Amino acid sequence: MSAAVSVHRPDPFALSPEERQIRDTVREFAQRELAPTVAQRDEEERYDRSLFERMASLGLTGLPYPEEFGGAGMGTFAWILACEEIAAADMGMAISLSVHILAQLPILVFGSAEQKQRFLPPMMAGRHLGAFALTEPGAGSDAAALALLAERTDGGYALSGSKIWITNGQESEVTIVFATVDRSRGRDAITAFVVERETPGFRVAGHERKMGIRDSVSAELVFERALVPEANRLGEEGDGLKVALSALGAGRISIAAACVGLARSAMEHAGRYALQRTQFGRAIADQEMIQAMLADAATRVEASRLLTWRAARIRDAGGPINAPSSMAKMFASDTAMQVTTDAVQIYGGAGYSRDNPVERLMRDAKGAQIYEGTNQIHRLIVAQQLLEALRRG
Ligand SMILES: Cc1cc2nc3c(=O)[nH]c(=O)nc-3n(C[C@H](O)[C@H](O)[C@H](O)COP(=O)(O)OP(=O)(O)OC[C@H]3O[C@@H](n4cnc5c(N)ncnc54)[C@H](O)[C@@H]3O)c2cc1C
Protein backbone atom coordinates (compact mmCIF):
# COMPACT_ATOMS: atom_id res chain seq x y z
CA MET A 1 0.00 0.00 0.00
CA SER A 2 2.76 2.45 0.88
CA ALA A 3 4.36 1.61 -2.50
CA ALA A 4 1.23 2.90 -4.25
CA VAL A 5 1.38 6.17 -2.32
CA SER A 6 5.07 6.62 -3.13
CA VAL A 7 4.42 6.59 -6.88
CA HIS A 8 3.64 10.32 -6.65
CA ARG A 9 5.94 11.51 -3.89
CA PRO A 10 8.82 9.96 -1.94
CA ASP A 11 7.82 8.06 1.17
CA PRO A 12 9.29 9.98 4.14
CA PHE A 13 9.27 6.74 6.15
CA ALA A 14 11.13 4.70 3.53
CA LEU A 15 13.89 2.45 4.82
CA SER A 16 17.53 3.08 3.97
CA PRO A 17 19.19 0.52 1.66
CA GLU A 18 20.96 -1.01 4.69
CA GLU A 19 17.69 -1.29 6.64
CA ARG A 20 15.95 -2.85 3.64
CA GLN A 21 18.75 -5.37 3.39
CA ILE A 22 18.37 -6.38 7.05
CA ARG A 23 14.61 -6.72 6.66
CA ASP A 24 14.85 -8.71 3.46
CA THR A 25 17.59 -11.04 4.77
CA VAL A 26 15.62 -11.84 7.93
CA ARG A 27 12.37 -12.21 5.97
CA GLU A 28 13.97 -14.70 3.62
CA PHE A 29 15.52 -16.63 6.53
CA ALA A 30 12.30 -16.70 8.57
CA GLN A 31 10.13 -17.83 5.67
CA ARG A 32 12.63 -20.52 4.71
CA GLU A 33 13.67 -21.82 8.15
CA LEU A 34 10.82 -21.06 10.57
CA ALA A 35 7.54 -20.90 8.64
CA PRO A 36 7.53 -24.47 7.25
CA THR A 37 7.59 -26.13 10.69
CA VAL A 38 5.87 -23.62 12.98
CA ALA A 39 2.46 -25.36 12.90
CA GLN A 40 4.01 -28.68 13.84
CA ARG A 41 6.08 -27.22 16.68
CA ASP A 42 2.95 -25.45 17.95
CA GLU A 43 1.02 -28.71 17.85
CA GLU A 44 3.79 -30.54 19.71
CA GLU A 45 4.38 -27.61 22.13
CA ARG A 46 8.06 -27.94 21.32
CA TYR A 47 10.81 -25.33 21.57
CA ASP A 48 13.54 -26.02 19.00
CA ARG A 49 16.87 -24.77 20.30
CA SER A 50 18.53 -25.49 16.95
CA LEU A 51 16.43 -22.69 15.41
CA PHE A 52 17.77 -20.29 18.04
CA GLU A 53 21.24 -21.39 16.98
CA ARG A 54 20.34 -20.74 13.34
CA MET A 55 19.25 -17.24 14.32
CA ALA A 56 22.55 -16.82 16.16
CA SER A 57 24.52 -17.74 13.04
CA LEU A 58 22.72 -14.89 11.28
CA GLY A 59 23.83 -12.45 14.01
CA LEU A 60 20.31 -12.00 15.39
CA THR A 61 21.01 -12.98 19.02
CA GLY A 62 22.96 -9.78 19.73
CA LEU A 63 21.74 -7.67 16.82
CA PRO A 64 21.10 -4.33 18.57
CA TYR A 65 24.06 -4.43 20.94
CA PRO A 66 27.70 -3.21 20.73
CA GLU A 67 30.23 -5.13 18.68
CA GLU A 68 32.59 -4.86 21.66
CA PHE A 69 30.65 -7.70 23.31
CA GLY A 70 29.99 -9.67 20.14
CA GLY A 71 26.80 -7.91 19.06
CA ALA A 72 26.06 -6.66 15.55
CA GLY A 73 25.96 -3.03 16.76
CA MET A 74 22.88 -2.23 14.70
CA GLY A 75 20.65 -0.57 17.31
CA THR A 76 16.98 -0.83 18.16
CA PHE A 77 15.51 0.10 14.78
CA ALA A 78 17.30 -2.66 12.90
CA TRP A 79 16.34 -5.08 15.67
CA ILE A 80 12.62 -4.31 15.40
CA LEU A 81 12.74 -4.70 11.62
CA ALA A 82 14.14 -8.19 12.21
CA CYS A 83 11.60 -8.92 14.91
CA GLU A 84 8.64 -8.09 12.64
CA GLU A 85 9.95 -10.54 10.05
CA ILE A 86 10.56 -13.38 12.51
CA ALA A 87 7.08 -12.94 13.99
CA ALA A 88 5.49 -12.87 10.54
CA ALA A 89 6.75 -16.46 10.22
CA ASP A 90 6.76 -17.64 13.85
CA MET A 91 5.47 -15.58 16.81
CA GLY A 92 6.78 -18.04 19.42
CA MET A 93 10.38 -17.82 18.21
CA ALA A 94 10.06 -14.02 17.93
CA ILE A 95 9.01 -13.80 21.59
CA SER A 96 11.73 -16.22 22.67
CA LEU A 97 14.36 -14.16 20.84
CA SER A 98 12.87 -10.92 22.13
CA VAL A 99 13.22 -12.16 25.74
CA HIS A 100 16.79 -13.28 25.04
CA ILE A 101 17.59 -9.75 23.79
CA LEU A 102 15.73 -8.25 26.78
CA ALA A 103 17.74 -10.35 29.26
CA GLN A 104 21.01 -8.88 27.99
CA LEU A 105 19.99 -5.28 28.56
CA PRO A 106 20.23 -5.18 32.39
CA ILE A 107 23.77 -6.57 32.14
CA LEU A 108 24.69 -4.07 29.45
CA VAL A 109 23.25 -1.08 31.31
CA PHE A 110 23.76 -1.96 34.97
CA GLY A 111 26.48 -4.64 34.90
CA SER A 112 30.09 -4.08 35.97
CA ALA A 113 32.86 -4.37 33.37
CA GLU A 114 33.58 -7.86 34.68
CA GLN A 115 29.92 -8.94 34.45
CA LYS A 116 29.65 -7.64 30.89
CA GLN A 117 32.74 -9.55 29.82
CA ARG A 118 31.60 -12.71 31.58
CA PHE A 119 27.95 -12.89 30.50
CA LEU A 120 27.42 -10.93 27.29
CA PRO A 121 29.70 -12.53 24.65
CA PRO A 122 28.20 -16.05 25.01
CA MET A 123 24.67 -14.58 24.99
CA MET A 124 25.27 -12.40 21.95
CA ALA A 125 26.85 -15.34 20.14
CA GLY A 126 23.79 -17.44 20.95
CA ARG A 127 25.69 -20.07 22.95
CA HIS A 128 23.81 -19.03 26.09
CA LEU A 129 20.06 -18.43 26.09
CA GLY A 130 18.68 -15.62 28.28
CA ALA A 131 15.53 -15.32 30.40
CA PHE A 132 14.02 -12.54 32.48
CA ALA A 133 12.27 -13.58 35.69
CA LEU A 134 10.05 -10.98 37.32
CA THR A 135 6.55 -12.51 37.63
CA GLU A 136 5.57 -14.55 40.69
CA PRO A 137 2.33 -16.22 41.77
CA GLY A 138 1.52 -13.16 43.92
CA ALA A 139 3.15 -10.46 41.79
CA GLY A 140 2.09 -9.86 38.18
CA SER A 141 1.03 -6.34 37.21
CA ASP A 142 2.10 -5.24 40.68
CA ALA A 143 5.70 -6.33 40.20
CA ALA A 144 6.82 -4.40 43.29
CA ALA A 145 4.90 -6.92 45.42
CA LEU A 146 7.37 -9.69 44.59
CA ALA A 147 8.32 -11.95 47.49
CA LEU A 148 11.29 -14.03 46.29
CA LEU A 149 13.71 -13.47 49.16
CA ALA A 150 17.46 -12.84 48.83
CA GLU A 151 19.12 -13.33 52.21
CA ARG A 152 22.72 -12.31 52.75
CA THR A 153 25.15 -15.19 53.21
CA ASP A 154 28.94 -15.43 53.20
CA GLY A 155 30.03 -13.99 49.85
CA GLY A 156 26.55 -13.74 48.37
CA TYR A 157 22.84 -14.38 48.73
CA ALA A 158 20.50 -17.34 49.29
CA LEU A 159 17.42 -16.98 47.07
CA SER A 160 14.13 -18.59 48.20
CA GLY A 161 10.80 -18.51 46.37
CA SER A 162 9.45 -19.04 42.87
CA LYS A 163 8.91 -17.36 39.51
CA ILE A 164 6.23 -18.26 36.99
CA TRP A 165 5.64 -17.71 33.27
CA ILE A 166 9.34 -17.35 32.52
CA THR A 167 9.87 -17.45 28.77
CA ASN A 168 12.99 -19.49 27.86
CA GLY A 169 13.31 -20.43 31.56
CA GLN A 170 13.32 -24.16 30.85
CA GLU A 171 16.81 -24.09 29.38
CA SER A 172 18.25 -20.59 29.78
CA GLU A 173 21.89 -20.54 30.83
CA VAL A 174 21.47 -16.97 32.12
CA THR A 175 18.36 -15.73 33.94
CA ILE A 176 17.91 -12.21 35.28
CA VAL A 177 16.08 -12.72 38.57
CA PHE A 178 14.43 -10.03 40.67
CA ALA A 179 14.26 -10.61 44.43
CA THR A 180 13.77 -8.62 47.61
CA VAL A 181 16.46 -8.27 50.26
CA ASP A 182 13.81 -7.22 52.82
CA ARG A 183 10.10 -7.90 52.34
CA SER A 184 9.15 -5.08 54.73
CA ARG A 185 10.83 -2.42 52.56
CA GLY A 186 8.71 -2.86 49.41
CA ARG A 187 10.12 -1.56 46.14
CA ASP A 188 13.22 -0.08 47.81
CA ALA A 189 14.53 -3.59 48.57
CA ILE A 190 14.12 -5.11 45.10
CA THR A 191 17.44 -6.28 43.71
CA ALA A 192 18.49 -7.86 40.40
CA PHE A 193 20.72 -10.94 40.10
CA VAL A 194 22.20 -12.95 37.26
CA VAL A 195 21.40 -16.57 38.03
CA GLU A 196 23.33 -19.24 36.15
CA ARG A 197 21.86 -22.58 35.21
CA GLU A 198 24.08 -24.69 37.46
CA THR A 199 23.35 -22.64 40.59
CA PRO A 200 22.79 -25.06 43.50
CA GLY A 201 19.21 -24.85 44.81
CA PHE A 202 17.84 -23.50 41.50
CA ARG A 203 15.59 -25.71 39.35
CA VAL A 204 12.87 -25.70 36.73
CA ALA A 205 9.64 -27.01 38.28
CA GLY A 206 7.51 -27.27 35.14
CA HIS A 207 5.94 -25.18 32.43
CA GLU A 208 2.61 -23.65 31.50
CA ARG A 209 0.23 -25.38 29.09
CA LYS A 210 -0.39 -22.30 26.97
CA MET A 211 -3.13 -21.15 24.60
CA GLY A 212 -0.70 -19.74 22.05
CA ILE A 213 2.98 -19.25 21.17
CA ARG A 214 3.25 -22.90 22.11
CA ASP A 215 6.59 -23.37 20.36
CA SER A 216 8.16 -21.22 23.08
CA VAL A 217 8.19 -22.37 26.69
CA SER A 218 7.02 -20.49 29.80
CA ALA A 219 8.61 -22.12 32.83
CA GLU A 220 8.14 -22.14 36.57
CA LEU A 221 11.43 -21.62 38.39
CA VAL A 222 12.02 -22.64 41.99
CA PHE A 223 14.71 -21.31 44.30
CA GLU A 224 15.46 -23.32 47.44
CA ARG A 225 18.16 -21.28 49.17
CA ALA A 226 19.82 -21.02 45.76
CA LEU A 227 23.31 -19.65 46.36
CA VAL A 228 24.13 -16.67 44.14
CA PRO A 229 27.52 -14.99 44.56
CA GLU A 230 27.66 -11.28 45.26
CA ALA A 231 29.58 -10.93 41.98
CA ASN A 232 26.29 -11.79 40.21
CA ARG A 233 24.28 -8.92 41.72
CA LEU A 234 23.41 -6.26 39.13
CA GLY A 235 23.82 -2.75 40.49
CA GLU A 236 23.21 -2.08 44.16
CA GLU A 237 20.67 -3.57 46.53
CA GLY A 238 17.42 -1.70 45.89
CA ASP A 239 18.17 -0.94 42.20
CA GLY A 240 16.06 -3.89 41.02
CA LEU A 241 12.84 -2.16 40.01
CA LYS A 242 14.78 0.48 38.06
CA VAL A 243 16.69 -2.34 36.30
CA ALA A 244 13.46 -4.19 35.46
CA LEU A 245 11.48 -1.20 34.25
CA SER A 246 14.25 0.20 32.06
CA ALA A 247 14.70 -3.16 30.32
CA LEU A 248 10.97 -3.67 29.88
CA GLY A 249 10.55 -0.18 28.41
CA ALA A 250 12.90 -1.15 25.59
CA GLY A 251 11.70 -4.75 25.33
CA ARG A 252 8.11 -3.85 24.66
CA ILE A 253 9.08 -2.08 21.43
CA SER A 254 10.07 -5.49 20.08
CA ILE A 255 6.77 -6.97 21.30
CA ALA A 256 5.03 -4.26 19.28
CA ALA A 257 7.15 -5.14 16.24
CA ALA A 258 6.34 -8.82 16.65
CA CYS A 259 2.63 -7.96 16.76
CA VAL A 260 2.98 -6.01 13.51
CA GLY A 261 4.51 -9.09 11.87
CA LEU A 262 1.84 -11.39 13.27
CA ALA A 263 -1.02 -9.10 12.18
CA ARG A 264 0.53 -8.62 8.74
CA SER A 265 0.75 -12.35 8.29
CA ALA A 266 -2.92 -12.86 9.28
CA MET A 267 -4.00 -10.06 6.94
CA GLU A 268 -2.11 -11.54 3.99
CA HIS A 269 -3.45 -15.05 4.63
CA ALA A 270 -7.01 -13.67 4.85
CA GLY A 271 -6.62 -11.52 1.73
CA ARG A 272 -5.31 -14.42 -0.33
CA TYR A 273 -8.06 -16.70 0.93
CA ALA A 274 -10.71 -14.07 0.09
CA LEU A 275 -9.42 -13.85 -3.48
CA GLN A 276 -9.70 -17.58 -4.11
CA ARG A 277 -12.84 -18.48 -2.10
CA THR A 278 -16.05 -18.10 -4.10
CA GLN A 279 -19.60 -17.92 -2.75
CA PHE A 280 -22.73 -16.64 -4.53
CA GLY A 281 -20.82 -16.97 -7.81
CA ARG A 282 -17.94 -14.61 -7.04
CA ALA A 283 -14.85 -14.27 -4.87
CA ILE A 284 -15.68 -13.26 -1.31
CA ALA A 285 -12.98 -10.56 -1.79
CA ASP A 286 -15.56 -8.77 -3.96
CA GLN A 287 -17.92 -8.45 -0.99
CA GLU A 288 -17.72 -5.04 0.59
CA MET A 289 -18.00 -6.38 4.14
CA ILE A 290 -14.91 -8.53 3.54
CA GLN A 291 -13.12 -5.55 1.99
CA ALA A 292 -13.96 -3.43 5.05
CA MET A 293 -12.23 -5.95 7.33
CA LEU A 294 -9.19 -6.03 5.05
CA ALA A 295 -9.07 -2.23 4.83
CA ASP A 296 -9.23 -1.91 8.63
CA ALA A 297 -6.51 -4.55 8.95
CA ALA A 298 -4.21 -2.77 6.48
CA THR A 299 -4.74 0.58 8.22
CA ARG A 300 -4.19 -0.80 11.72
CA VAL A 301 -1.07 -2.71 10.68
CA GLU A 302 0.39 0.44 9.11
CA ALA A 303 -0.49 2.57 12.15
CA SER A 304 1.02 -0.03 14.50
CA ARG A 305 4.22 -0.12 12.46
CA LEU A 306 4.54 3.67 12.51
CA LEU A 307 4.11 3.79 16.30
CA THR A 308 6.67 1.00 16.64
CA TRP A 309 9.18 2.63 14.32
CA ARG A 310 8.76 5.94 16.15
CA ALA A 311 9.43 4.36 19.54
CA ALA A 312 12.51 2.59 18.14
CA ARG A 313 13.85 5.77 16.53
CA ILE A 314 13.38 7.67 19.81
CA ARG A 315 15.25 4.96 21.69
CA ASP A 316 18.13 4.99 19.20
CA ALA A 317 18.29 8.79 19.60
CA GLY A 318 18.46 8.43 23.40
CA GLY A 319 15.04 10.00 24.06
CA PRO A 320 12.41 8.97 26.66
CA ILE A 321 10.49 5.91 25.51
CA ASN A 322 8.09 5.25 28.35
CA ALA A 323 4.90 6.49 26.70
CA PRO A 324 5.94 5.81 23.06
CA SER A 325 6.80 2.18 23.82
CA SER A 326 3.59 1.67 25.83
CA MET A 327 1.50 3.19 23.02
CA ALA A 328 3.20 1.00 20.42
CA LYS A 329 2.88 -2.19 22.47
CA MET A 330 -0.77 -1.75 23.39
CA PHE A 331 -1.90 -0.53 19.96
CA ALA A 332 0.03 -3.19 18.05
CA SER A 333 -1.12 -6.05 20.29
CA ASP A 334 -4.75 -4.87 20.16
CA THR A 335 -4.31 -4.68 16.38
CA ALA A 336 -2.93 -8.22 16.25
CA MET A 337 -5.93 -9.48 18.23
CA GLN A 338 -8.44 -7.63 16.03
CA VAL A 339 -6.80 -8.53 12.73
CA THR A 340 -6.36 -12.22 13.58
CA THR A 341 -9.97 -12.43 14.81
CA ASP A 342 -11.17 -10.87 11.54
CA ALA A 343 -8.89 -13.21 9.59
CA VAL A 344 -10.64 -16.20 11.18
CA GLN A 345 -13.97 -14.57 10.25
CA ILE A 346 -12.89 -14.12 6.62
CA TYR A 347 -11.94 -17.81 6.43
CA GLY A 348 -15.36 -18.75 7.86
CA GLY A 349 -15.50 -22.35 9.10
CA ALA A 350 -12.07 -23.04 7.63
CA GLY A 351 -10.65 -20.34 9.91
CA TYR A 352 -11.89 -22.21 12.95
CA SER A 353 -9.99 -25.32 11.90
CA ARG A 354 -6.53 -26.12 13.21
CA ASP A 355 -5.64 -27.12 9.65
CA ASN A 356 -5.43 -23.44 8.67
CA PRO A 357 -2.87 -20.94 10.02
CA VAL A 358 -5.18 -18.14 11.13
CA GLU A 359 -6.50 -20.21 14.06
CA ARG A 360 -2.95 -20.41 15.48
CA LEU A 361 -2.29 -16.73 14.76
CA MET A 362 -5.39 -15.73 16.73
CA ARG A 363 -4.23 -17.79 19.73
CA ASP A 364 -0.73 -16.35 19.40
CA ALA A 365 -2.06 -12.78 19.36
CA LYS A 366 -3.90 -12.99 22.68
CA GLY A 367 -0.78 -13.38 24.80
CA ALA A 368 0.70 -10.13 23.55
CA GLN A 369 -2.13 -8.18 25.20
CA ILE A 370 -0.96 -9.71 28.50
CA TYR A 371 2.84 -10.14 28.65
CA GLU A 372 5.41 -7.35 29.13
CA GLY A 373 2.69 -5.41 30.95
CA THR A 374 -1.00 -5.94 30.29
CA ASN A 375 -2.63 -3.42 27.98
CA GLN A 376 -4.59 -2.06 30.96
CA ILE A 377 -1.28 -1.20 32.65
CA HIS A 378 -0.01 0.45 29.45
CA ARG A 379 -3.16 2.54 29.27
CA LEU A 380 -2.47 3.67 32.84
CA ILE A 381 1.11 4.65 31.88
CA VAL A 382 -0.02 6.62 28.82
CA ALA A 383 -2.85 8.33 30.70
CA GLN A 384 -0.54 9.28 33.59
CA GLN A 385 1.95 10.86 31.20
CA LEU A 386 -0.77 12.77 29.38
CA LEU A 387 -2.33 14.05 32.60
CA GLU A 388 1.04 15.05 34.06
CA ALA A 389 1.82 17.05 30.93
CA LEU A 390 -1.59 18.76 31.11
CA ARG A 391 -1.13 19.56 34.82
CA ARG A 392 2.24 21.14 34.07
CA GLY A 393 0.42 23.25 31.48
C1 LIG B 1 2.99 -16.07 27.24
C2 LIG B 1 3.50 -15.33 28.44
C3 LIG B 1 4.86 -15.14 28.59
C4 LIG B 1 5.35 -14.49 29.73
N1 LIG B 1 6.70 -14.34 29.89
C5 LIG B 1 7.18 -13.77 31.03
C6 LIG B 1 8.58 -13.69 31.27
O1 LIG B 1 9.41 -14.11 30.46
N2 LIG B 1 9.02 -13.15 32.45
C7 LIG B 1 8.14 -12.67 33.39
O2 LIG B 1 8.60 -12.18 34.41
N3 LIG B 1 6.81 -12.73 33.18
C8 LIG B 1 6.30 -13.26 32.03
N4 LIG B 1 4.93 -13.34 31.82
C9 LIG B 1 4.03 -12.87 32.86
C10 LIG B 1 3.34 -11.56 32.50
O3 LIG B 1 4.26 -10.51 32.52
C11 LIG B 1 2.17 -11.37 33.47
O4 LIG B 1 1.20 -12.36 33.15
C12 LIG B 1 1.56 -9.98 33.36
O5 LIG B 1 2.43 -9.00 33.86
C13 LIG B 1 0.23 -9.88 34.11
O6 LIG B 1 0.33 -10.37 35.42
P1 LIG B 1 -0.73 -11.44 35.94
O7 LIG B 1 -0.80 -12.53 34.96
O8 LIG B 1 -0.38 -11.77 37.33
O9 LIG B 1 -2.13 -10.68 35.90
P2 LIG B 1 -2.70 -9.72 37.04
O10 LIG B 1 -1.71 -8.66 37.39
O11 LIG B 1 -3.28 -10.53 38.12
O12 LIG B 1 -3.89 -9.00 36.25
C14 LIG B 1 -5.15 -9.63 36.04
C15 LIG B 1 -6.05 -8.60 35.32
O13 LIG B 1 -6.22 -7.43 36.13
C16 LIG B 1 -5.82 -6.28 35.39
N5 LIG B 1 -5.22 -5.30 36.29
C17 LIG B 1 -4.27 -5.52 37.25
N6 LIG B 1 -3.96 -4.36 37.85
C18 LIG B 1 -4.69 -3.40 37.26
C19 LIG B 1 -4.81 -1.98 37.42
N7 LIG B 1 -4.07 -1.31 38.32
N8 LIG B 1 -5.69 -1.32 36.65
C20 LIG B 1 -6.44 -1.97 35.73
N9 LIG B 1 -6.37 -3.31 35.52
C21 LIG B 1 -5.51 -4.00 36.27
C22 LIG B 1 -4.81 -6.80 34.37
O14 LIG B 1 -4.69 -5.92 33.26
C23 LIG B 1 -5.43 -8.13 33.99
O15 LIG B 1 -6.45 -7.92 33.04
C24 LIG B 1 4.43 -13.98 30.69
C25 LIG B 1 3.06 -14.15 30.50
C26 LIG B 1 2.58 -14.81 29.40
C27 LIG B 1 1.09 -14.98 29.23
The ligand as an SDF file (V2000), in Angstrom:
LIG
                    3D

 53 58  0  0  0  0  0  0  0  0999 V2000
    2.9880  -16.0700   27.2400 C   0  0  0  0  0  0  0  0  0  0  0  0
    3.4950  -15.3290   28.4370 C   0  0  0  0  0  0  0  0  0  0  0  0
    4.8590  -15.1390   28.5930 C   0  0  0  0  0  0  0  0  0  0  0  0
    5.3460  -14.4920   29.7260 C   0  0  0  0  0  0  0  0  0  0  0  0
    6.7040  -14.3370   29.8930 N   0  0  0  0  0  0  0  0  0  0  0  0
    7.1750  -13.7660   31.0340 C   0  0  0  0  0  0  0  0  0  0  0  0
    8.5830  -13.6890   31.2710 C   0  0  0  0  0  0  0  0  0  0  0  0
    9.4100  -14.1140   30.4550 O   0  0  0  0  0  0  0  0  0  0  0  0
    9.0160  -13.1540   32.4550 N   0  0  0  0  0  0  0  0  0  0  0  0
    8.1430  -12.6690   33.3860 C   0  0  0  0  0  0  0  0  0  0  0  0
    8.5980  -12.1820   34.4140 O   0  0  0  0  0  0  0  0  0  0  0  0
    6.8050  -12.7300   33.1830 N   0  0  0  0  0  0  0  0  0  0  0  0
    6.3000  -13.2630   32.0310 C   0  0  0  0  0  0  0  0  0  0  0  0
    4.9340  -13.3440   31.8230 N   0  0  0  0  0  0  0  0  0  0  0  0
    4.0340  -12.8730   32.8570 C   0  0  0  0  0  0  0  0  0  0  0  0
    3.3370  -11.5550   32.4970 C   0  0  0  0  0  0  0  0  0  0  0  0
    4.2640  -10.5070   32.5220 O   0  0  0  0  0  0  0  0  0  0  0  0
    2.1670  -11.3730   33.4710 C   0  0  0  0  0  0  0  0  0  0  0  0
    1.2010  -12.3570   33.1530 O   0  0  0  0  0  0  0  0  0  0  0  0
    1.5620   -9.9770   33.3600 C   0  0  0  0  0  0  0  0  0  0  0  0
    2.4320   -8.9980   33.8620 O   0  0  0  0  0  0  0  0  0  0  0  0
    0.2300   -9.8760   34.1120 C   0  0  0  0  0  0  0  0  0  0  0  0
    0.3340  -10.3710   35.4180 O   0  0  0  0  0  0  0  0  0  0  0  0
   -0.7260  -11.4420   35.9380 P   0  0  0  0  0  0  0  0  0  0  0  0
   -0.8040  -12.5290   34.9560 O   0  0  0  0  0  0  0  0  0  0  0  0
   -0.3780  -11.7730   37.3340 O   0  0  0  0  0  0  0  0  0  0  0  0
   -2.1300  -10.6810   35.9010 O   0  0  0  0  0  0  0  0  0  0  0  0
   -2.7040   -9.7190   37.0390 P   0  0  0  0  0  0  0  0  0  0  0  0
   -1.7050   -8.6650   37.3880 O   0  0  0  0  0  0  0  0  0  0  0  0
   -3.2770  -10.5340   38.1220 O   0  0  0  0  0  0  0  0  0  0  0  0
   -3.8880   -9.0030   36.2480 O   0  0  0  0  0  0  0  0  0  0  0  0
   -5.1530   -9.6310   36.0420 C   0  0  0  0  0  0  0  0  0  0  0  0
   -6.0480   -8.6020   35.3180 C   0  0  0  0  0  0  0  0  0  0  0  0
   -6.2230   -7.4270   36.1320 O   0  0  0  0  0  0  0  0  0  0  0  0
   -5.8180   -6.2810   35.3920 C   0  0  0  0  0  0  0  0  0  0  0  0
   -5.2240   -5.2980   36.2900 N   0  0  0  0  0  0  0  0  0  0  0  0
   -4.2720   -5.5150   37.2470 C   0  0  0  0  0  0  0  0  0  0  0  0
   -3.9550   -4.3610   37.8540 N   0  0  0  0  0  0  0  0  0  0  0  0
   -4.6950   -3.4000   37.2630 C   0  0  0  0  0  0  0  0  0  0  0  0
   -4.8130   -1.9820   37.4200 C   0  0  0  0  0  0  0  0  0  0  0  0
   -4.0670   -1.3150   38.3160 N   0  0  0  0  0  0  0  0  0  0  0  0
   -5.6940   -1.3170   36.6520 N   0  0  0  0  0  0  0  0  0  0  0  0
   -6.4400   -1.9740   35.7270 C   0  0  0  0  0  0  0  0  0  0  0  0
   -6.3730   -3.3080   35.5200 N   0  0  0  0  0  0  0  0  0  0  0  0
   -5.5130   -3.9980   36.2700 C   0  0  0  0  0  0  0  0  0  0  0  0
   -4.8110   -6.7980   34.3650 C   0  0  0  0  0  0  0  0  0  0  0  0
   -4.6870   -5.9160   33.2620 O   0  0  0  0  0  0  0  0  0  0  0  0
   -5.4340   -8.1280   33.9870 C   0  0  0  0  0  0  0  0  0  0  0  0
   -6.4530   -7.9160   33.0430 O   0  0  0  0  0  0  0  0  0  0  0  0
    4.4310  -13.9790   30.6930 C   0  0  0  0  0  0  0  0  0  0  0  0
    3.0580  -14.1470   30.5020 C   0  0  0  0  0  0  0  0  0  0  0  0
    2.5760  -14.8140   29.4000 C   0  0  0  0  0  0  0  0  0  0  0  0
    1.0920  -14.9830   29.2290 C   0  0  0  0  0  0  0  0  0  0  0  0
  1  2  1  0
  2  3  1  0
  2 52  2  0
  3  4  2  0
  4  5  1  0
  4 50  1  0
  5  6  2  0
  6  7  1  0
  6 13  1  0
  7  8  2  0
  7  9  1  0
  9 10  1  0
 10 11  2  0
 10 12  1  0
 12 13  2  0
 13 14  1  0
 14 15  1  0
 14 50  1  0
 15 16  1  0
 16 17  1  0
 16 18  1  0
 18 19  1  0
 18 20  1  0
 20 21  1  0
 20 22  1  0
 22 23  1  0
 23 24  1  0
 24 25  2  0
 24 26  1  0
 24 27  1  0
 27 28  1  0
 28 29  2  0
 28 30  1  0
 28 31  1  0
 31 32  1  0
 32 33  1  0
 33 34  1  0
 33 48  1  0
 34 35  1  0
 35 36  1  0
 35 46  1  0
 36 37  1  0
 36 45  1  0
 37 38  2  0
 38 39  1  0
 39 40  1  0
 39 45  2  0
 40 41  1  0
 40 42  2  0
 42 43  1  0
 43 44  2  0
 44 45  1  0
 46 47  1  0
 46 48  1  0
 48 49  1  0
 50 51  2  0
 51 52  1  0
 52 53  1  0
M  END
$$$$
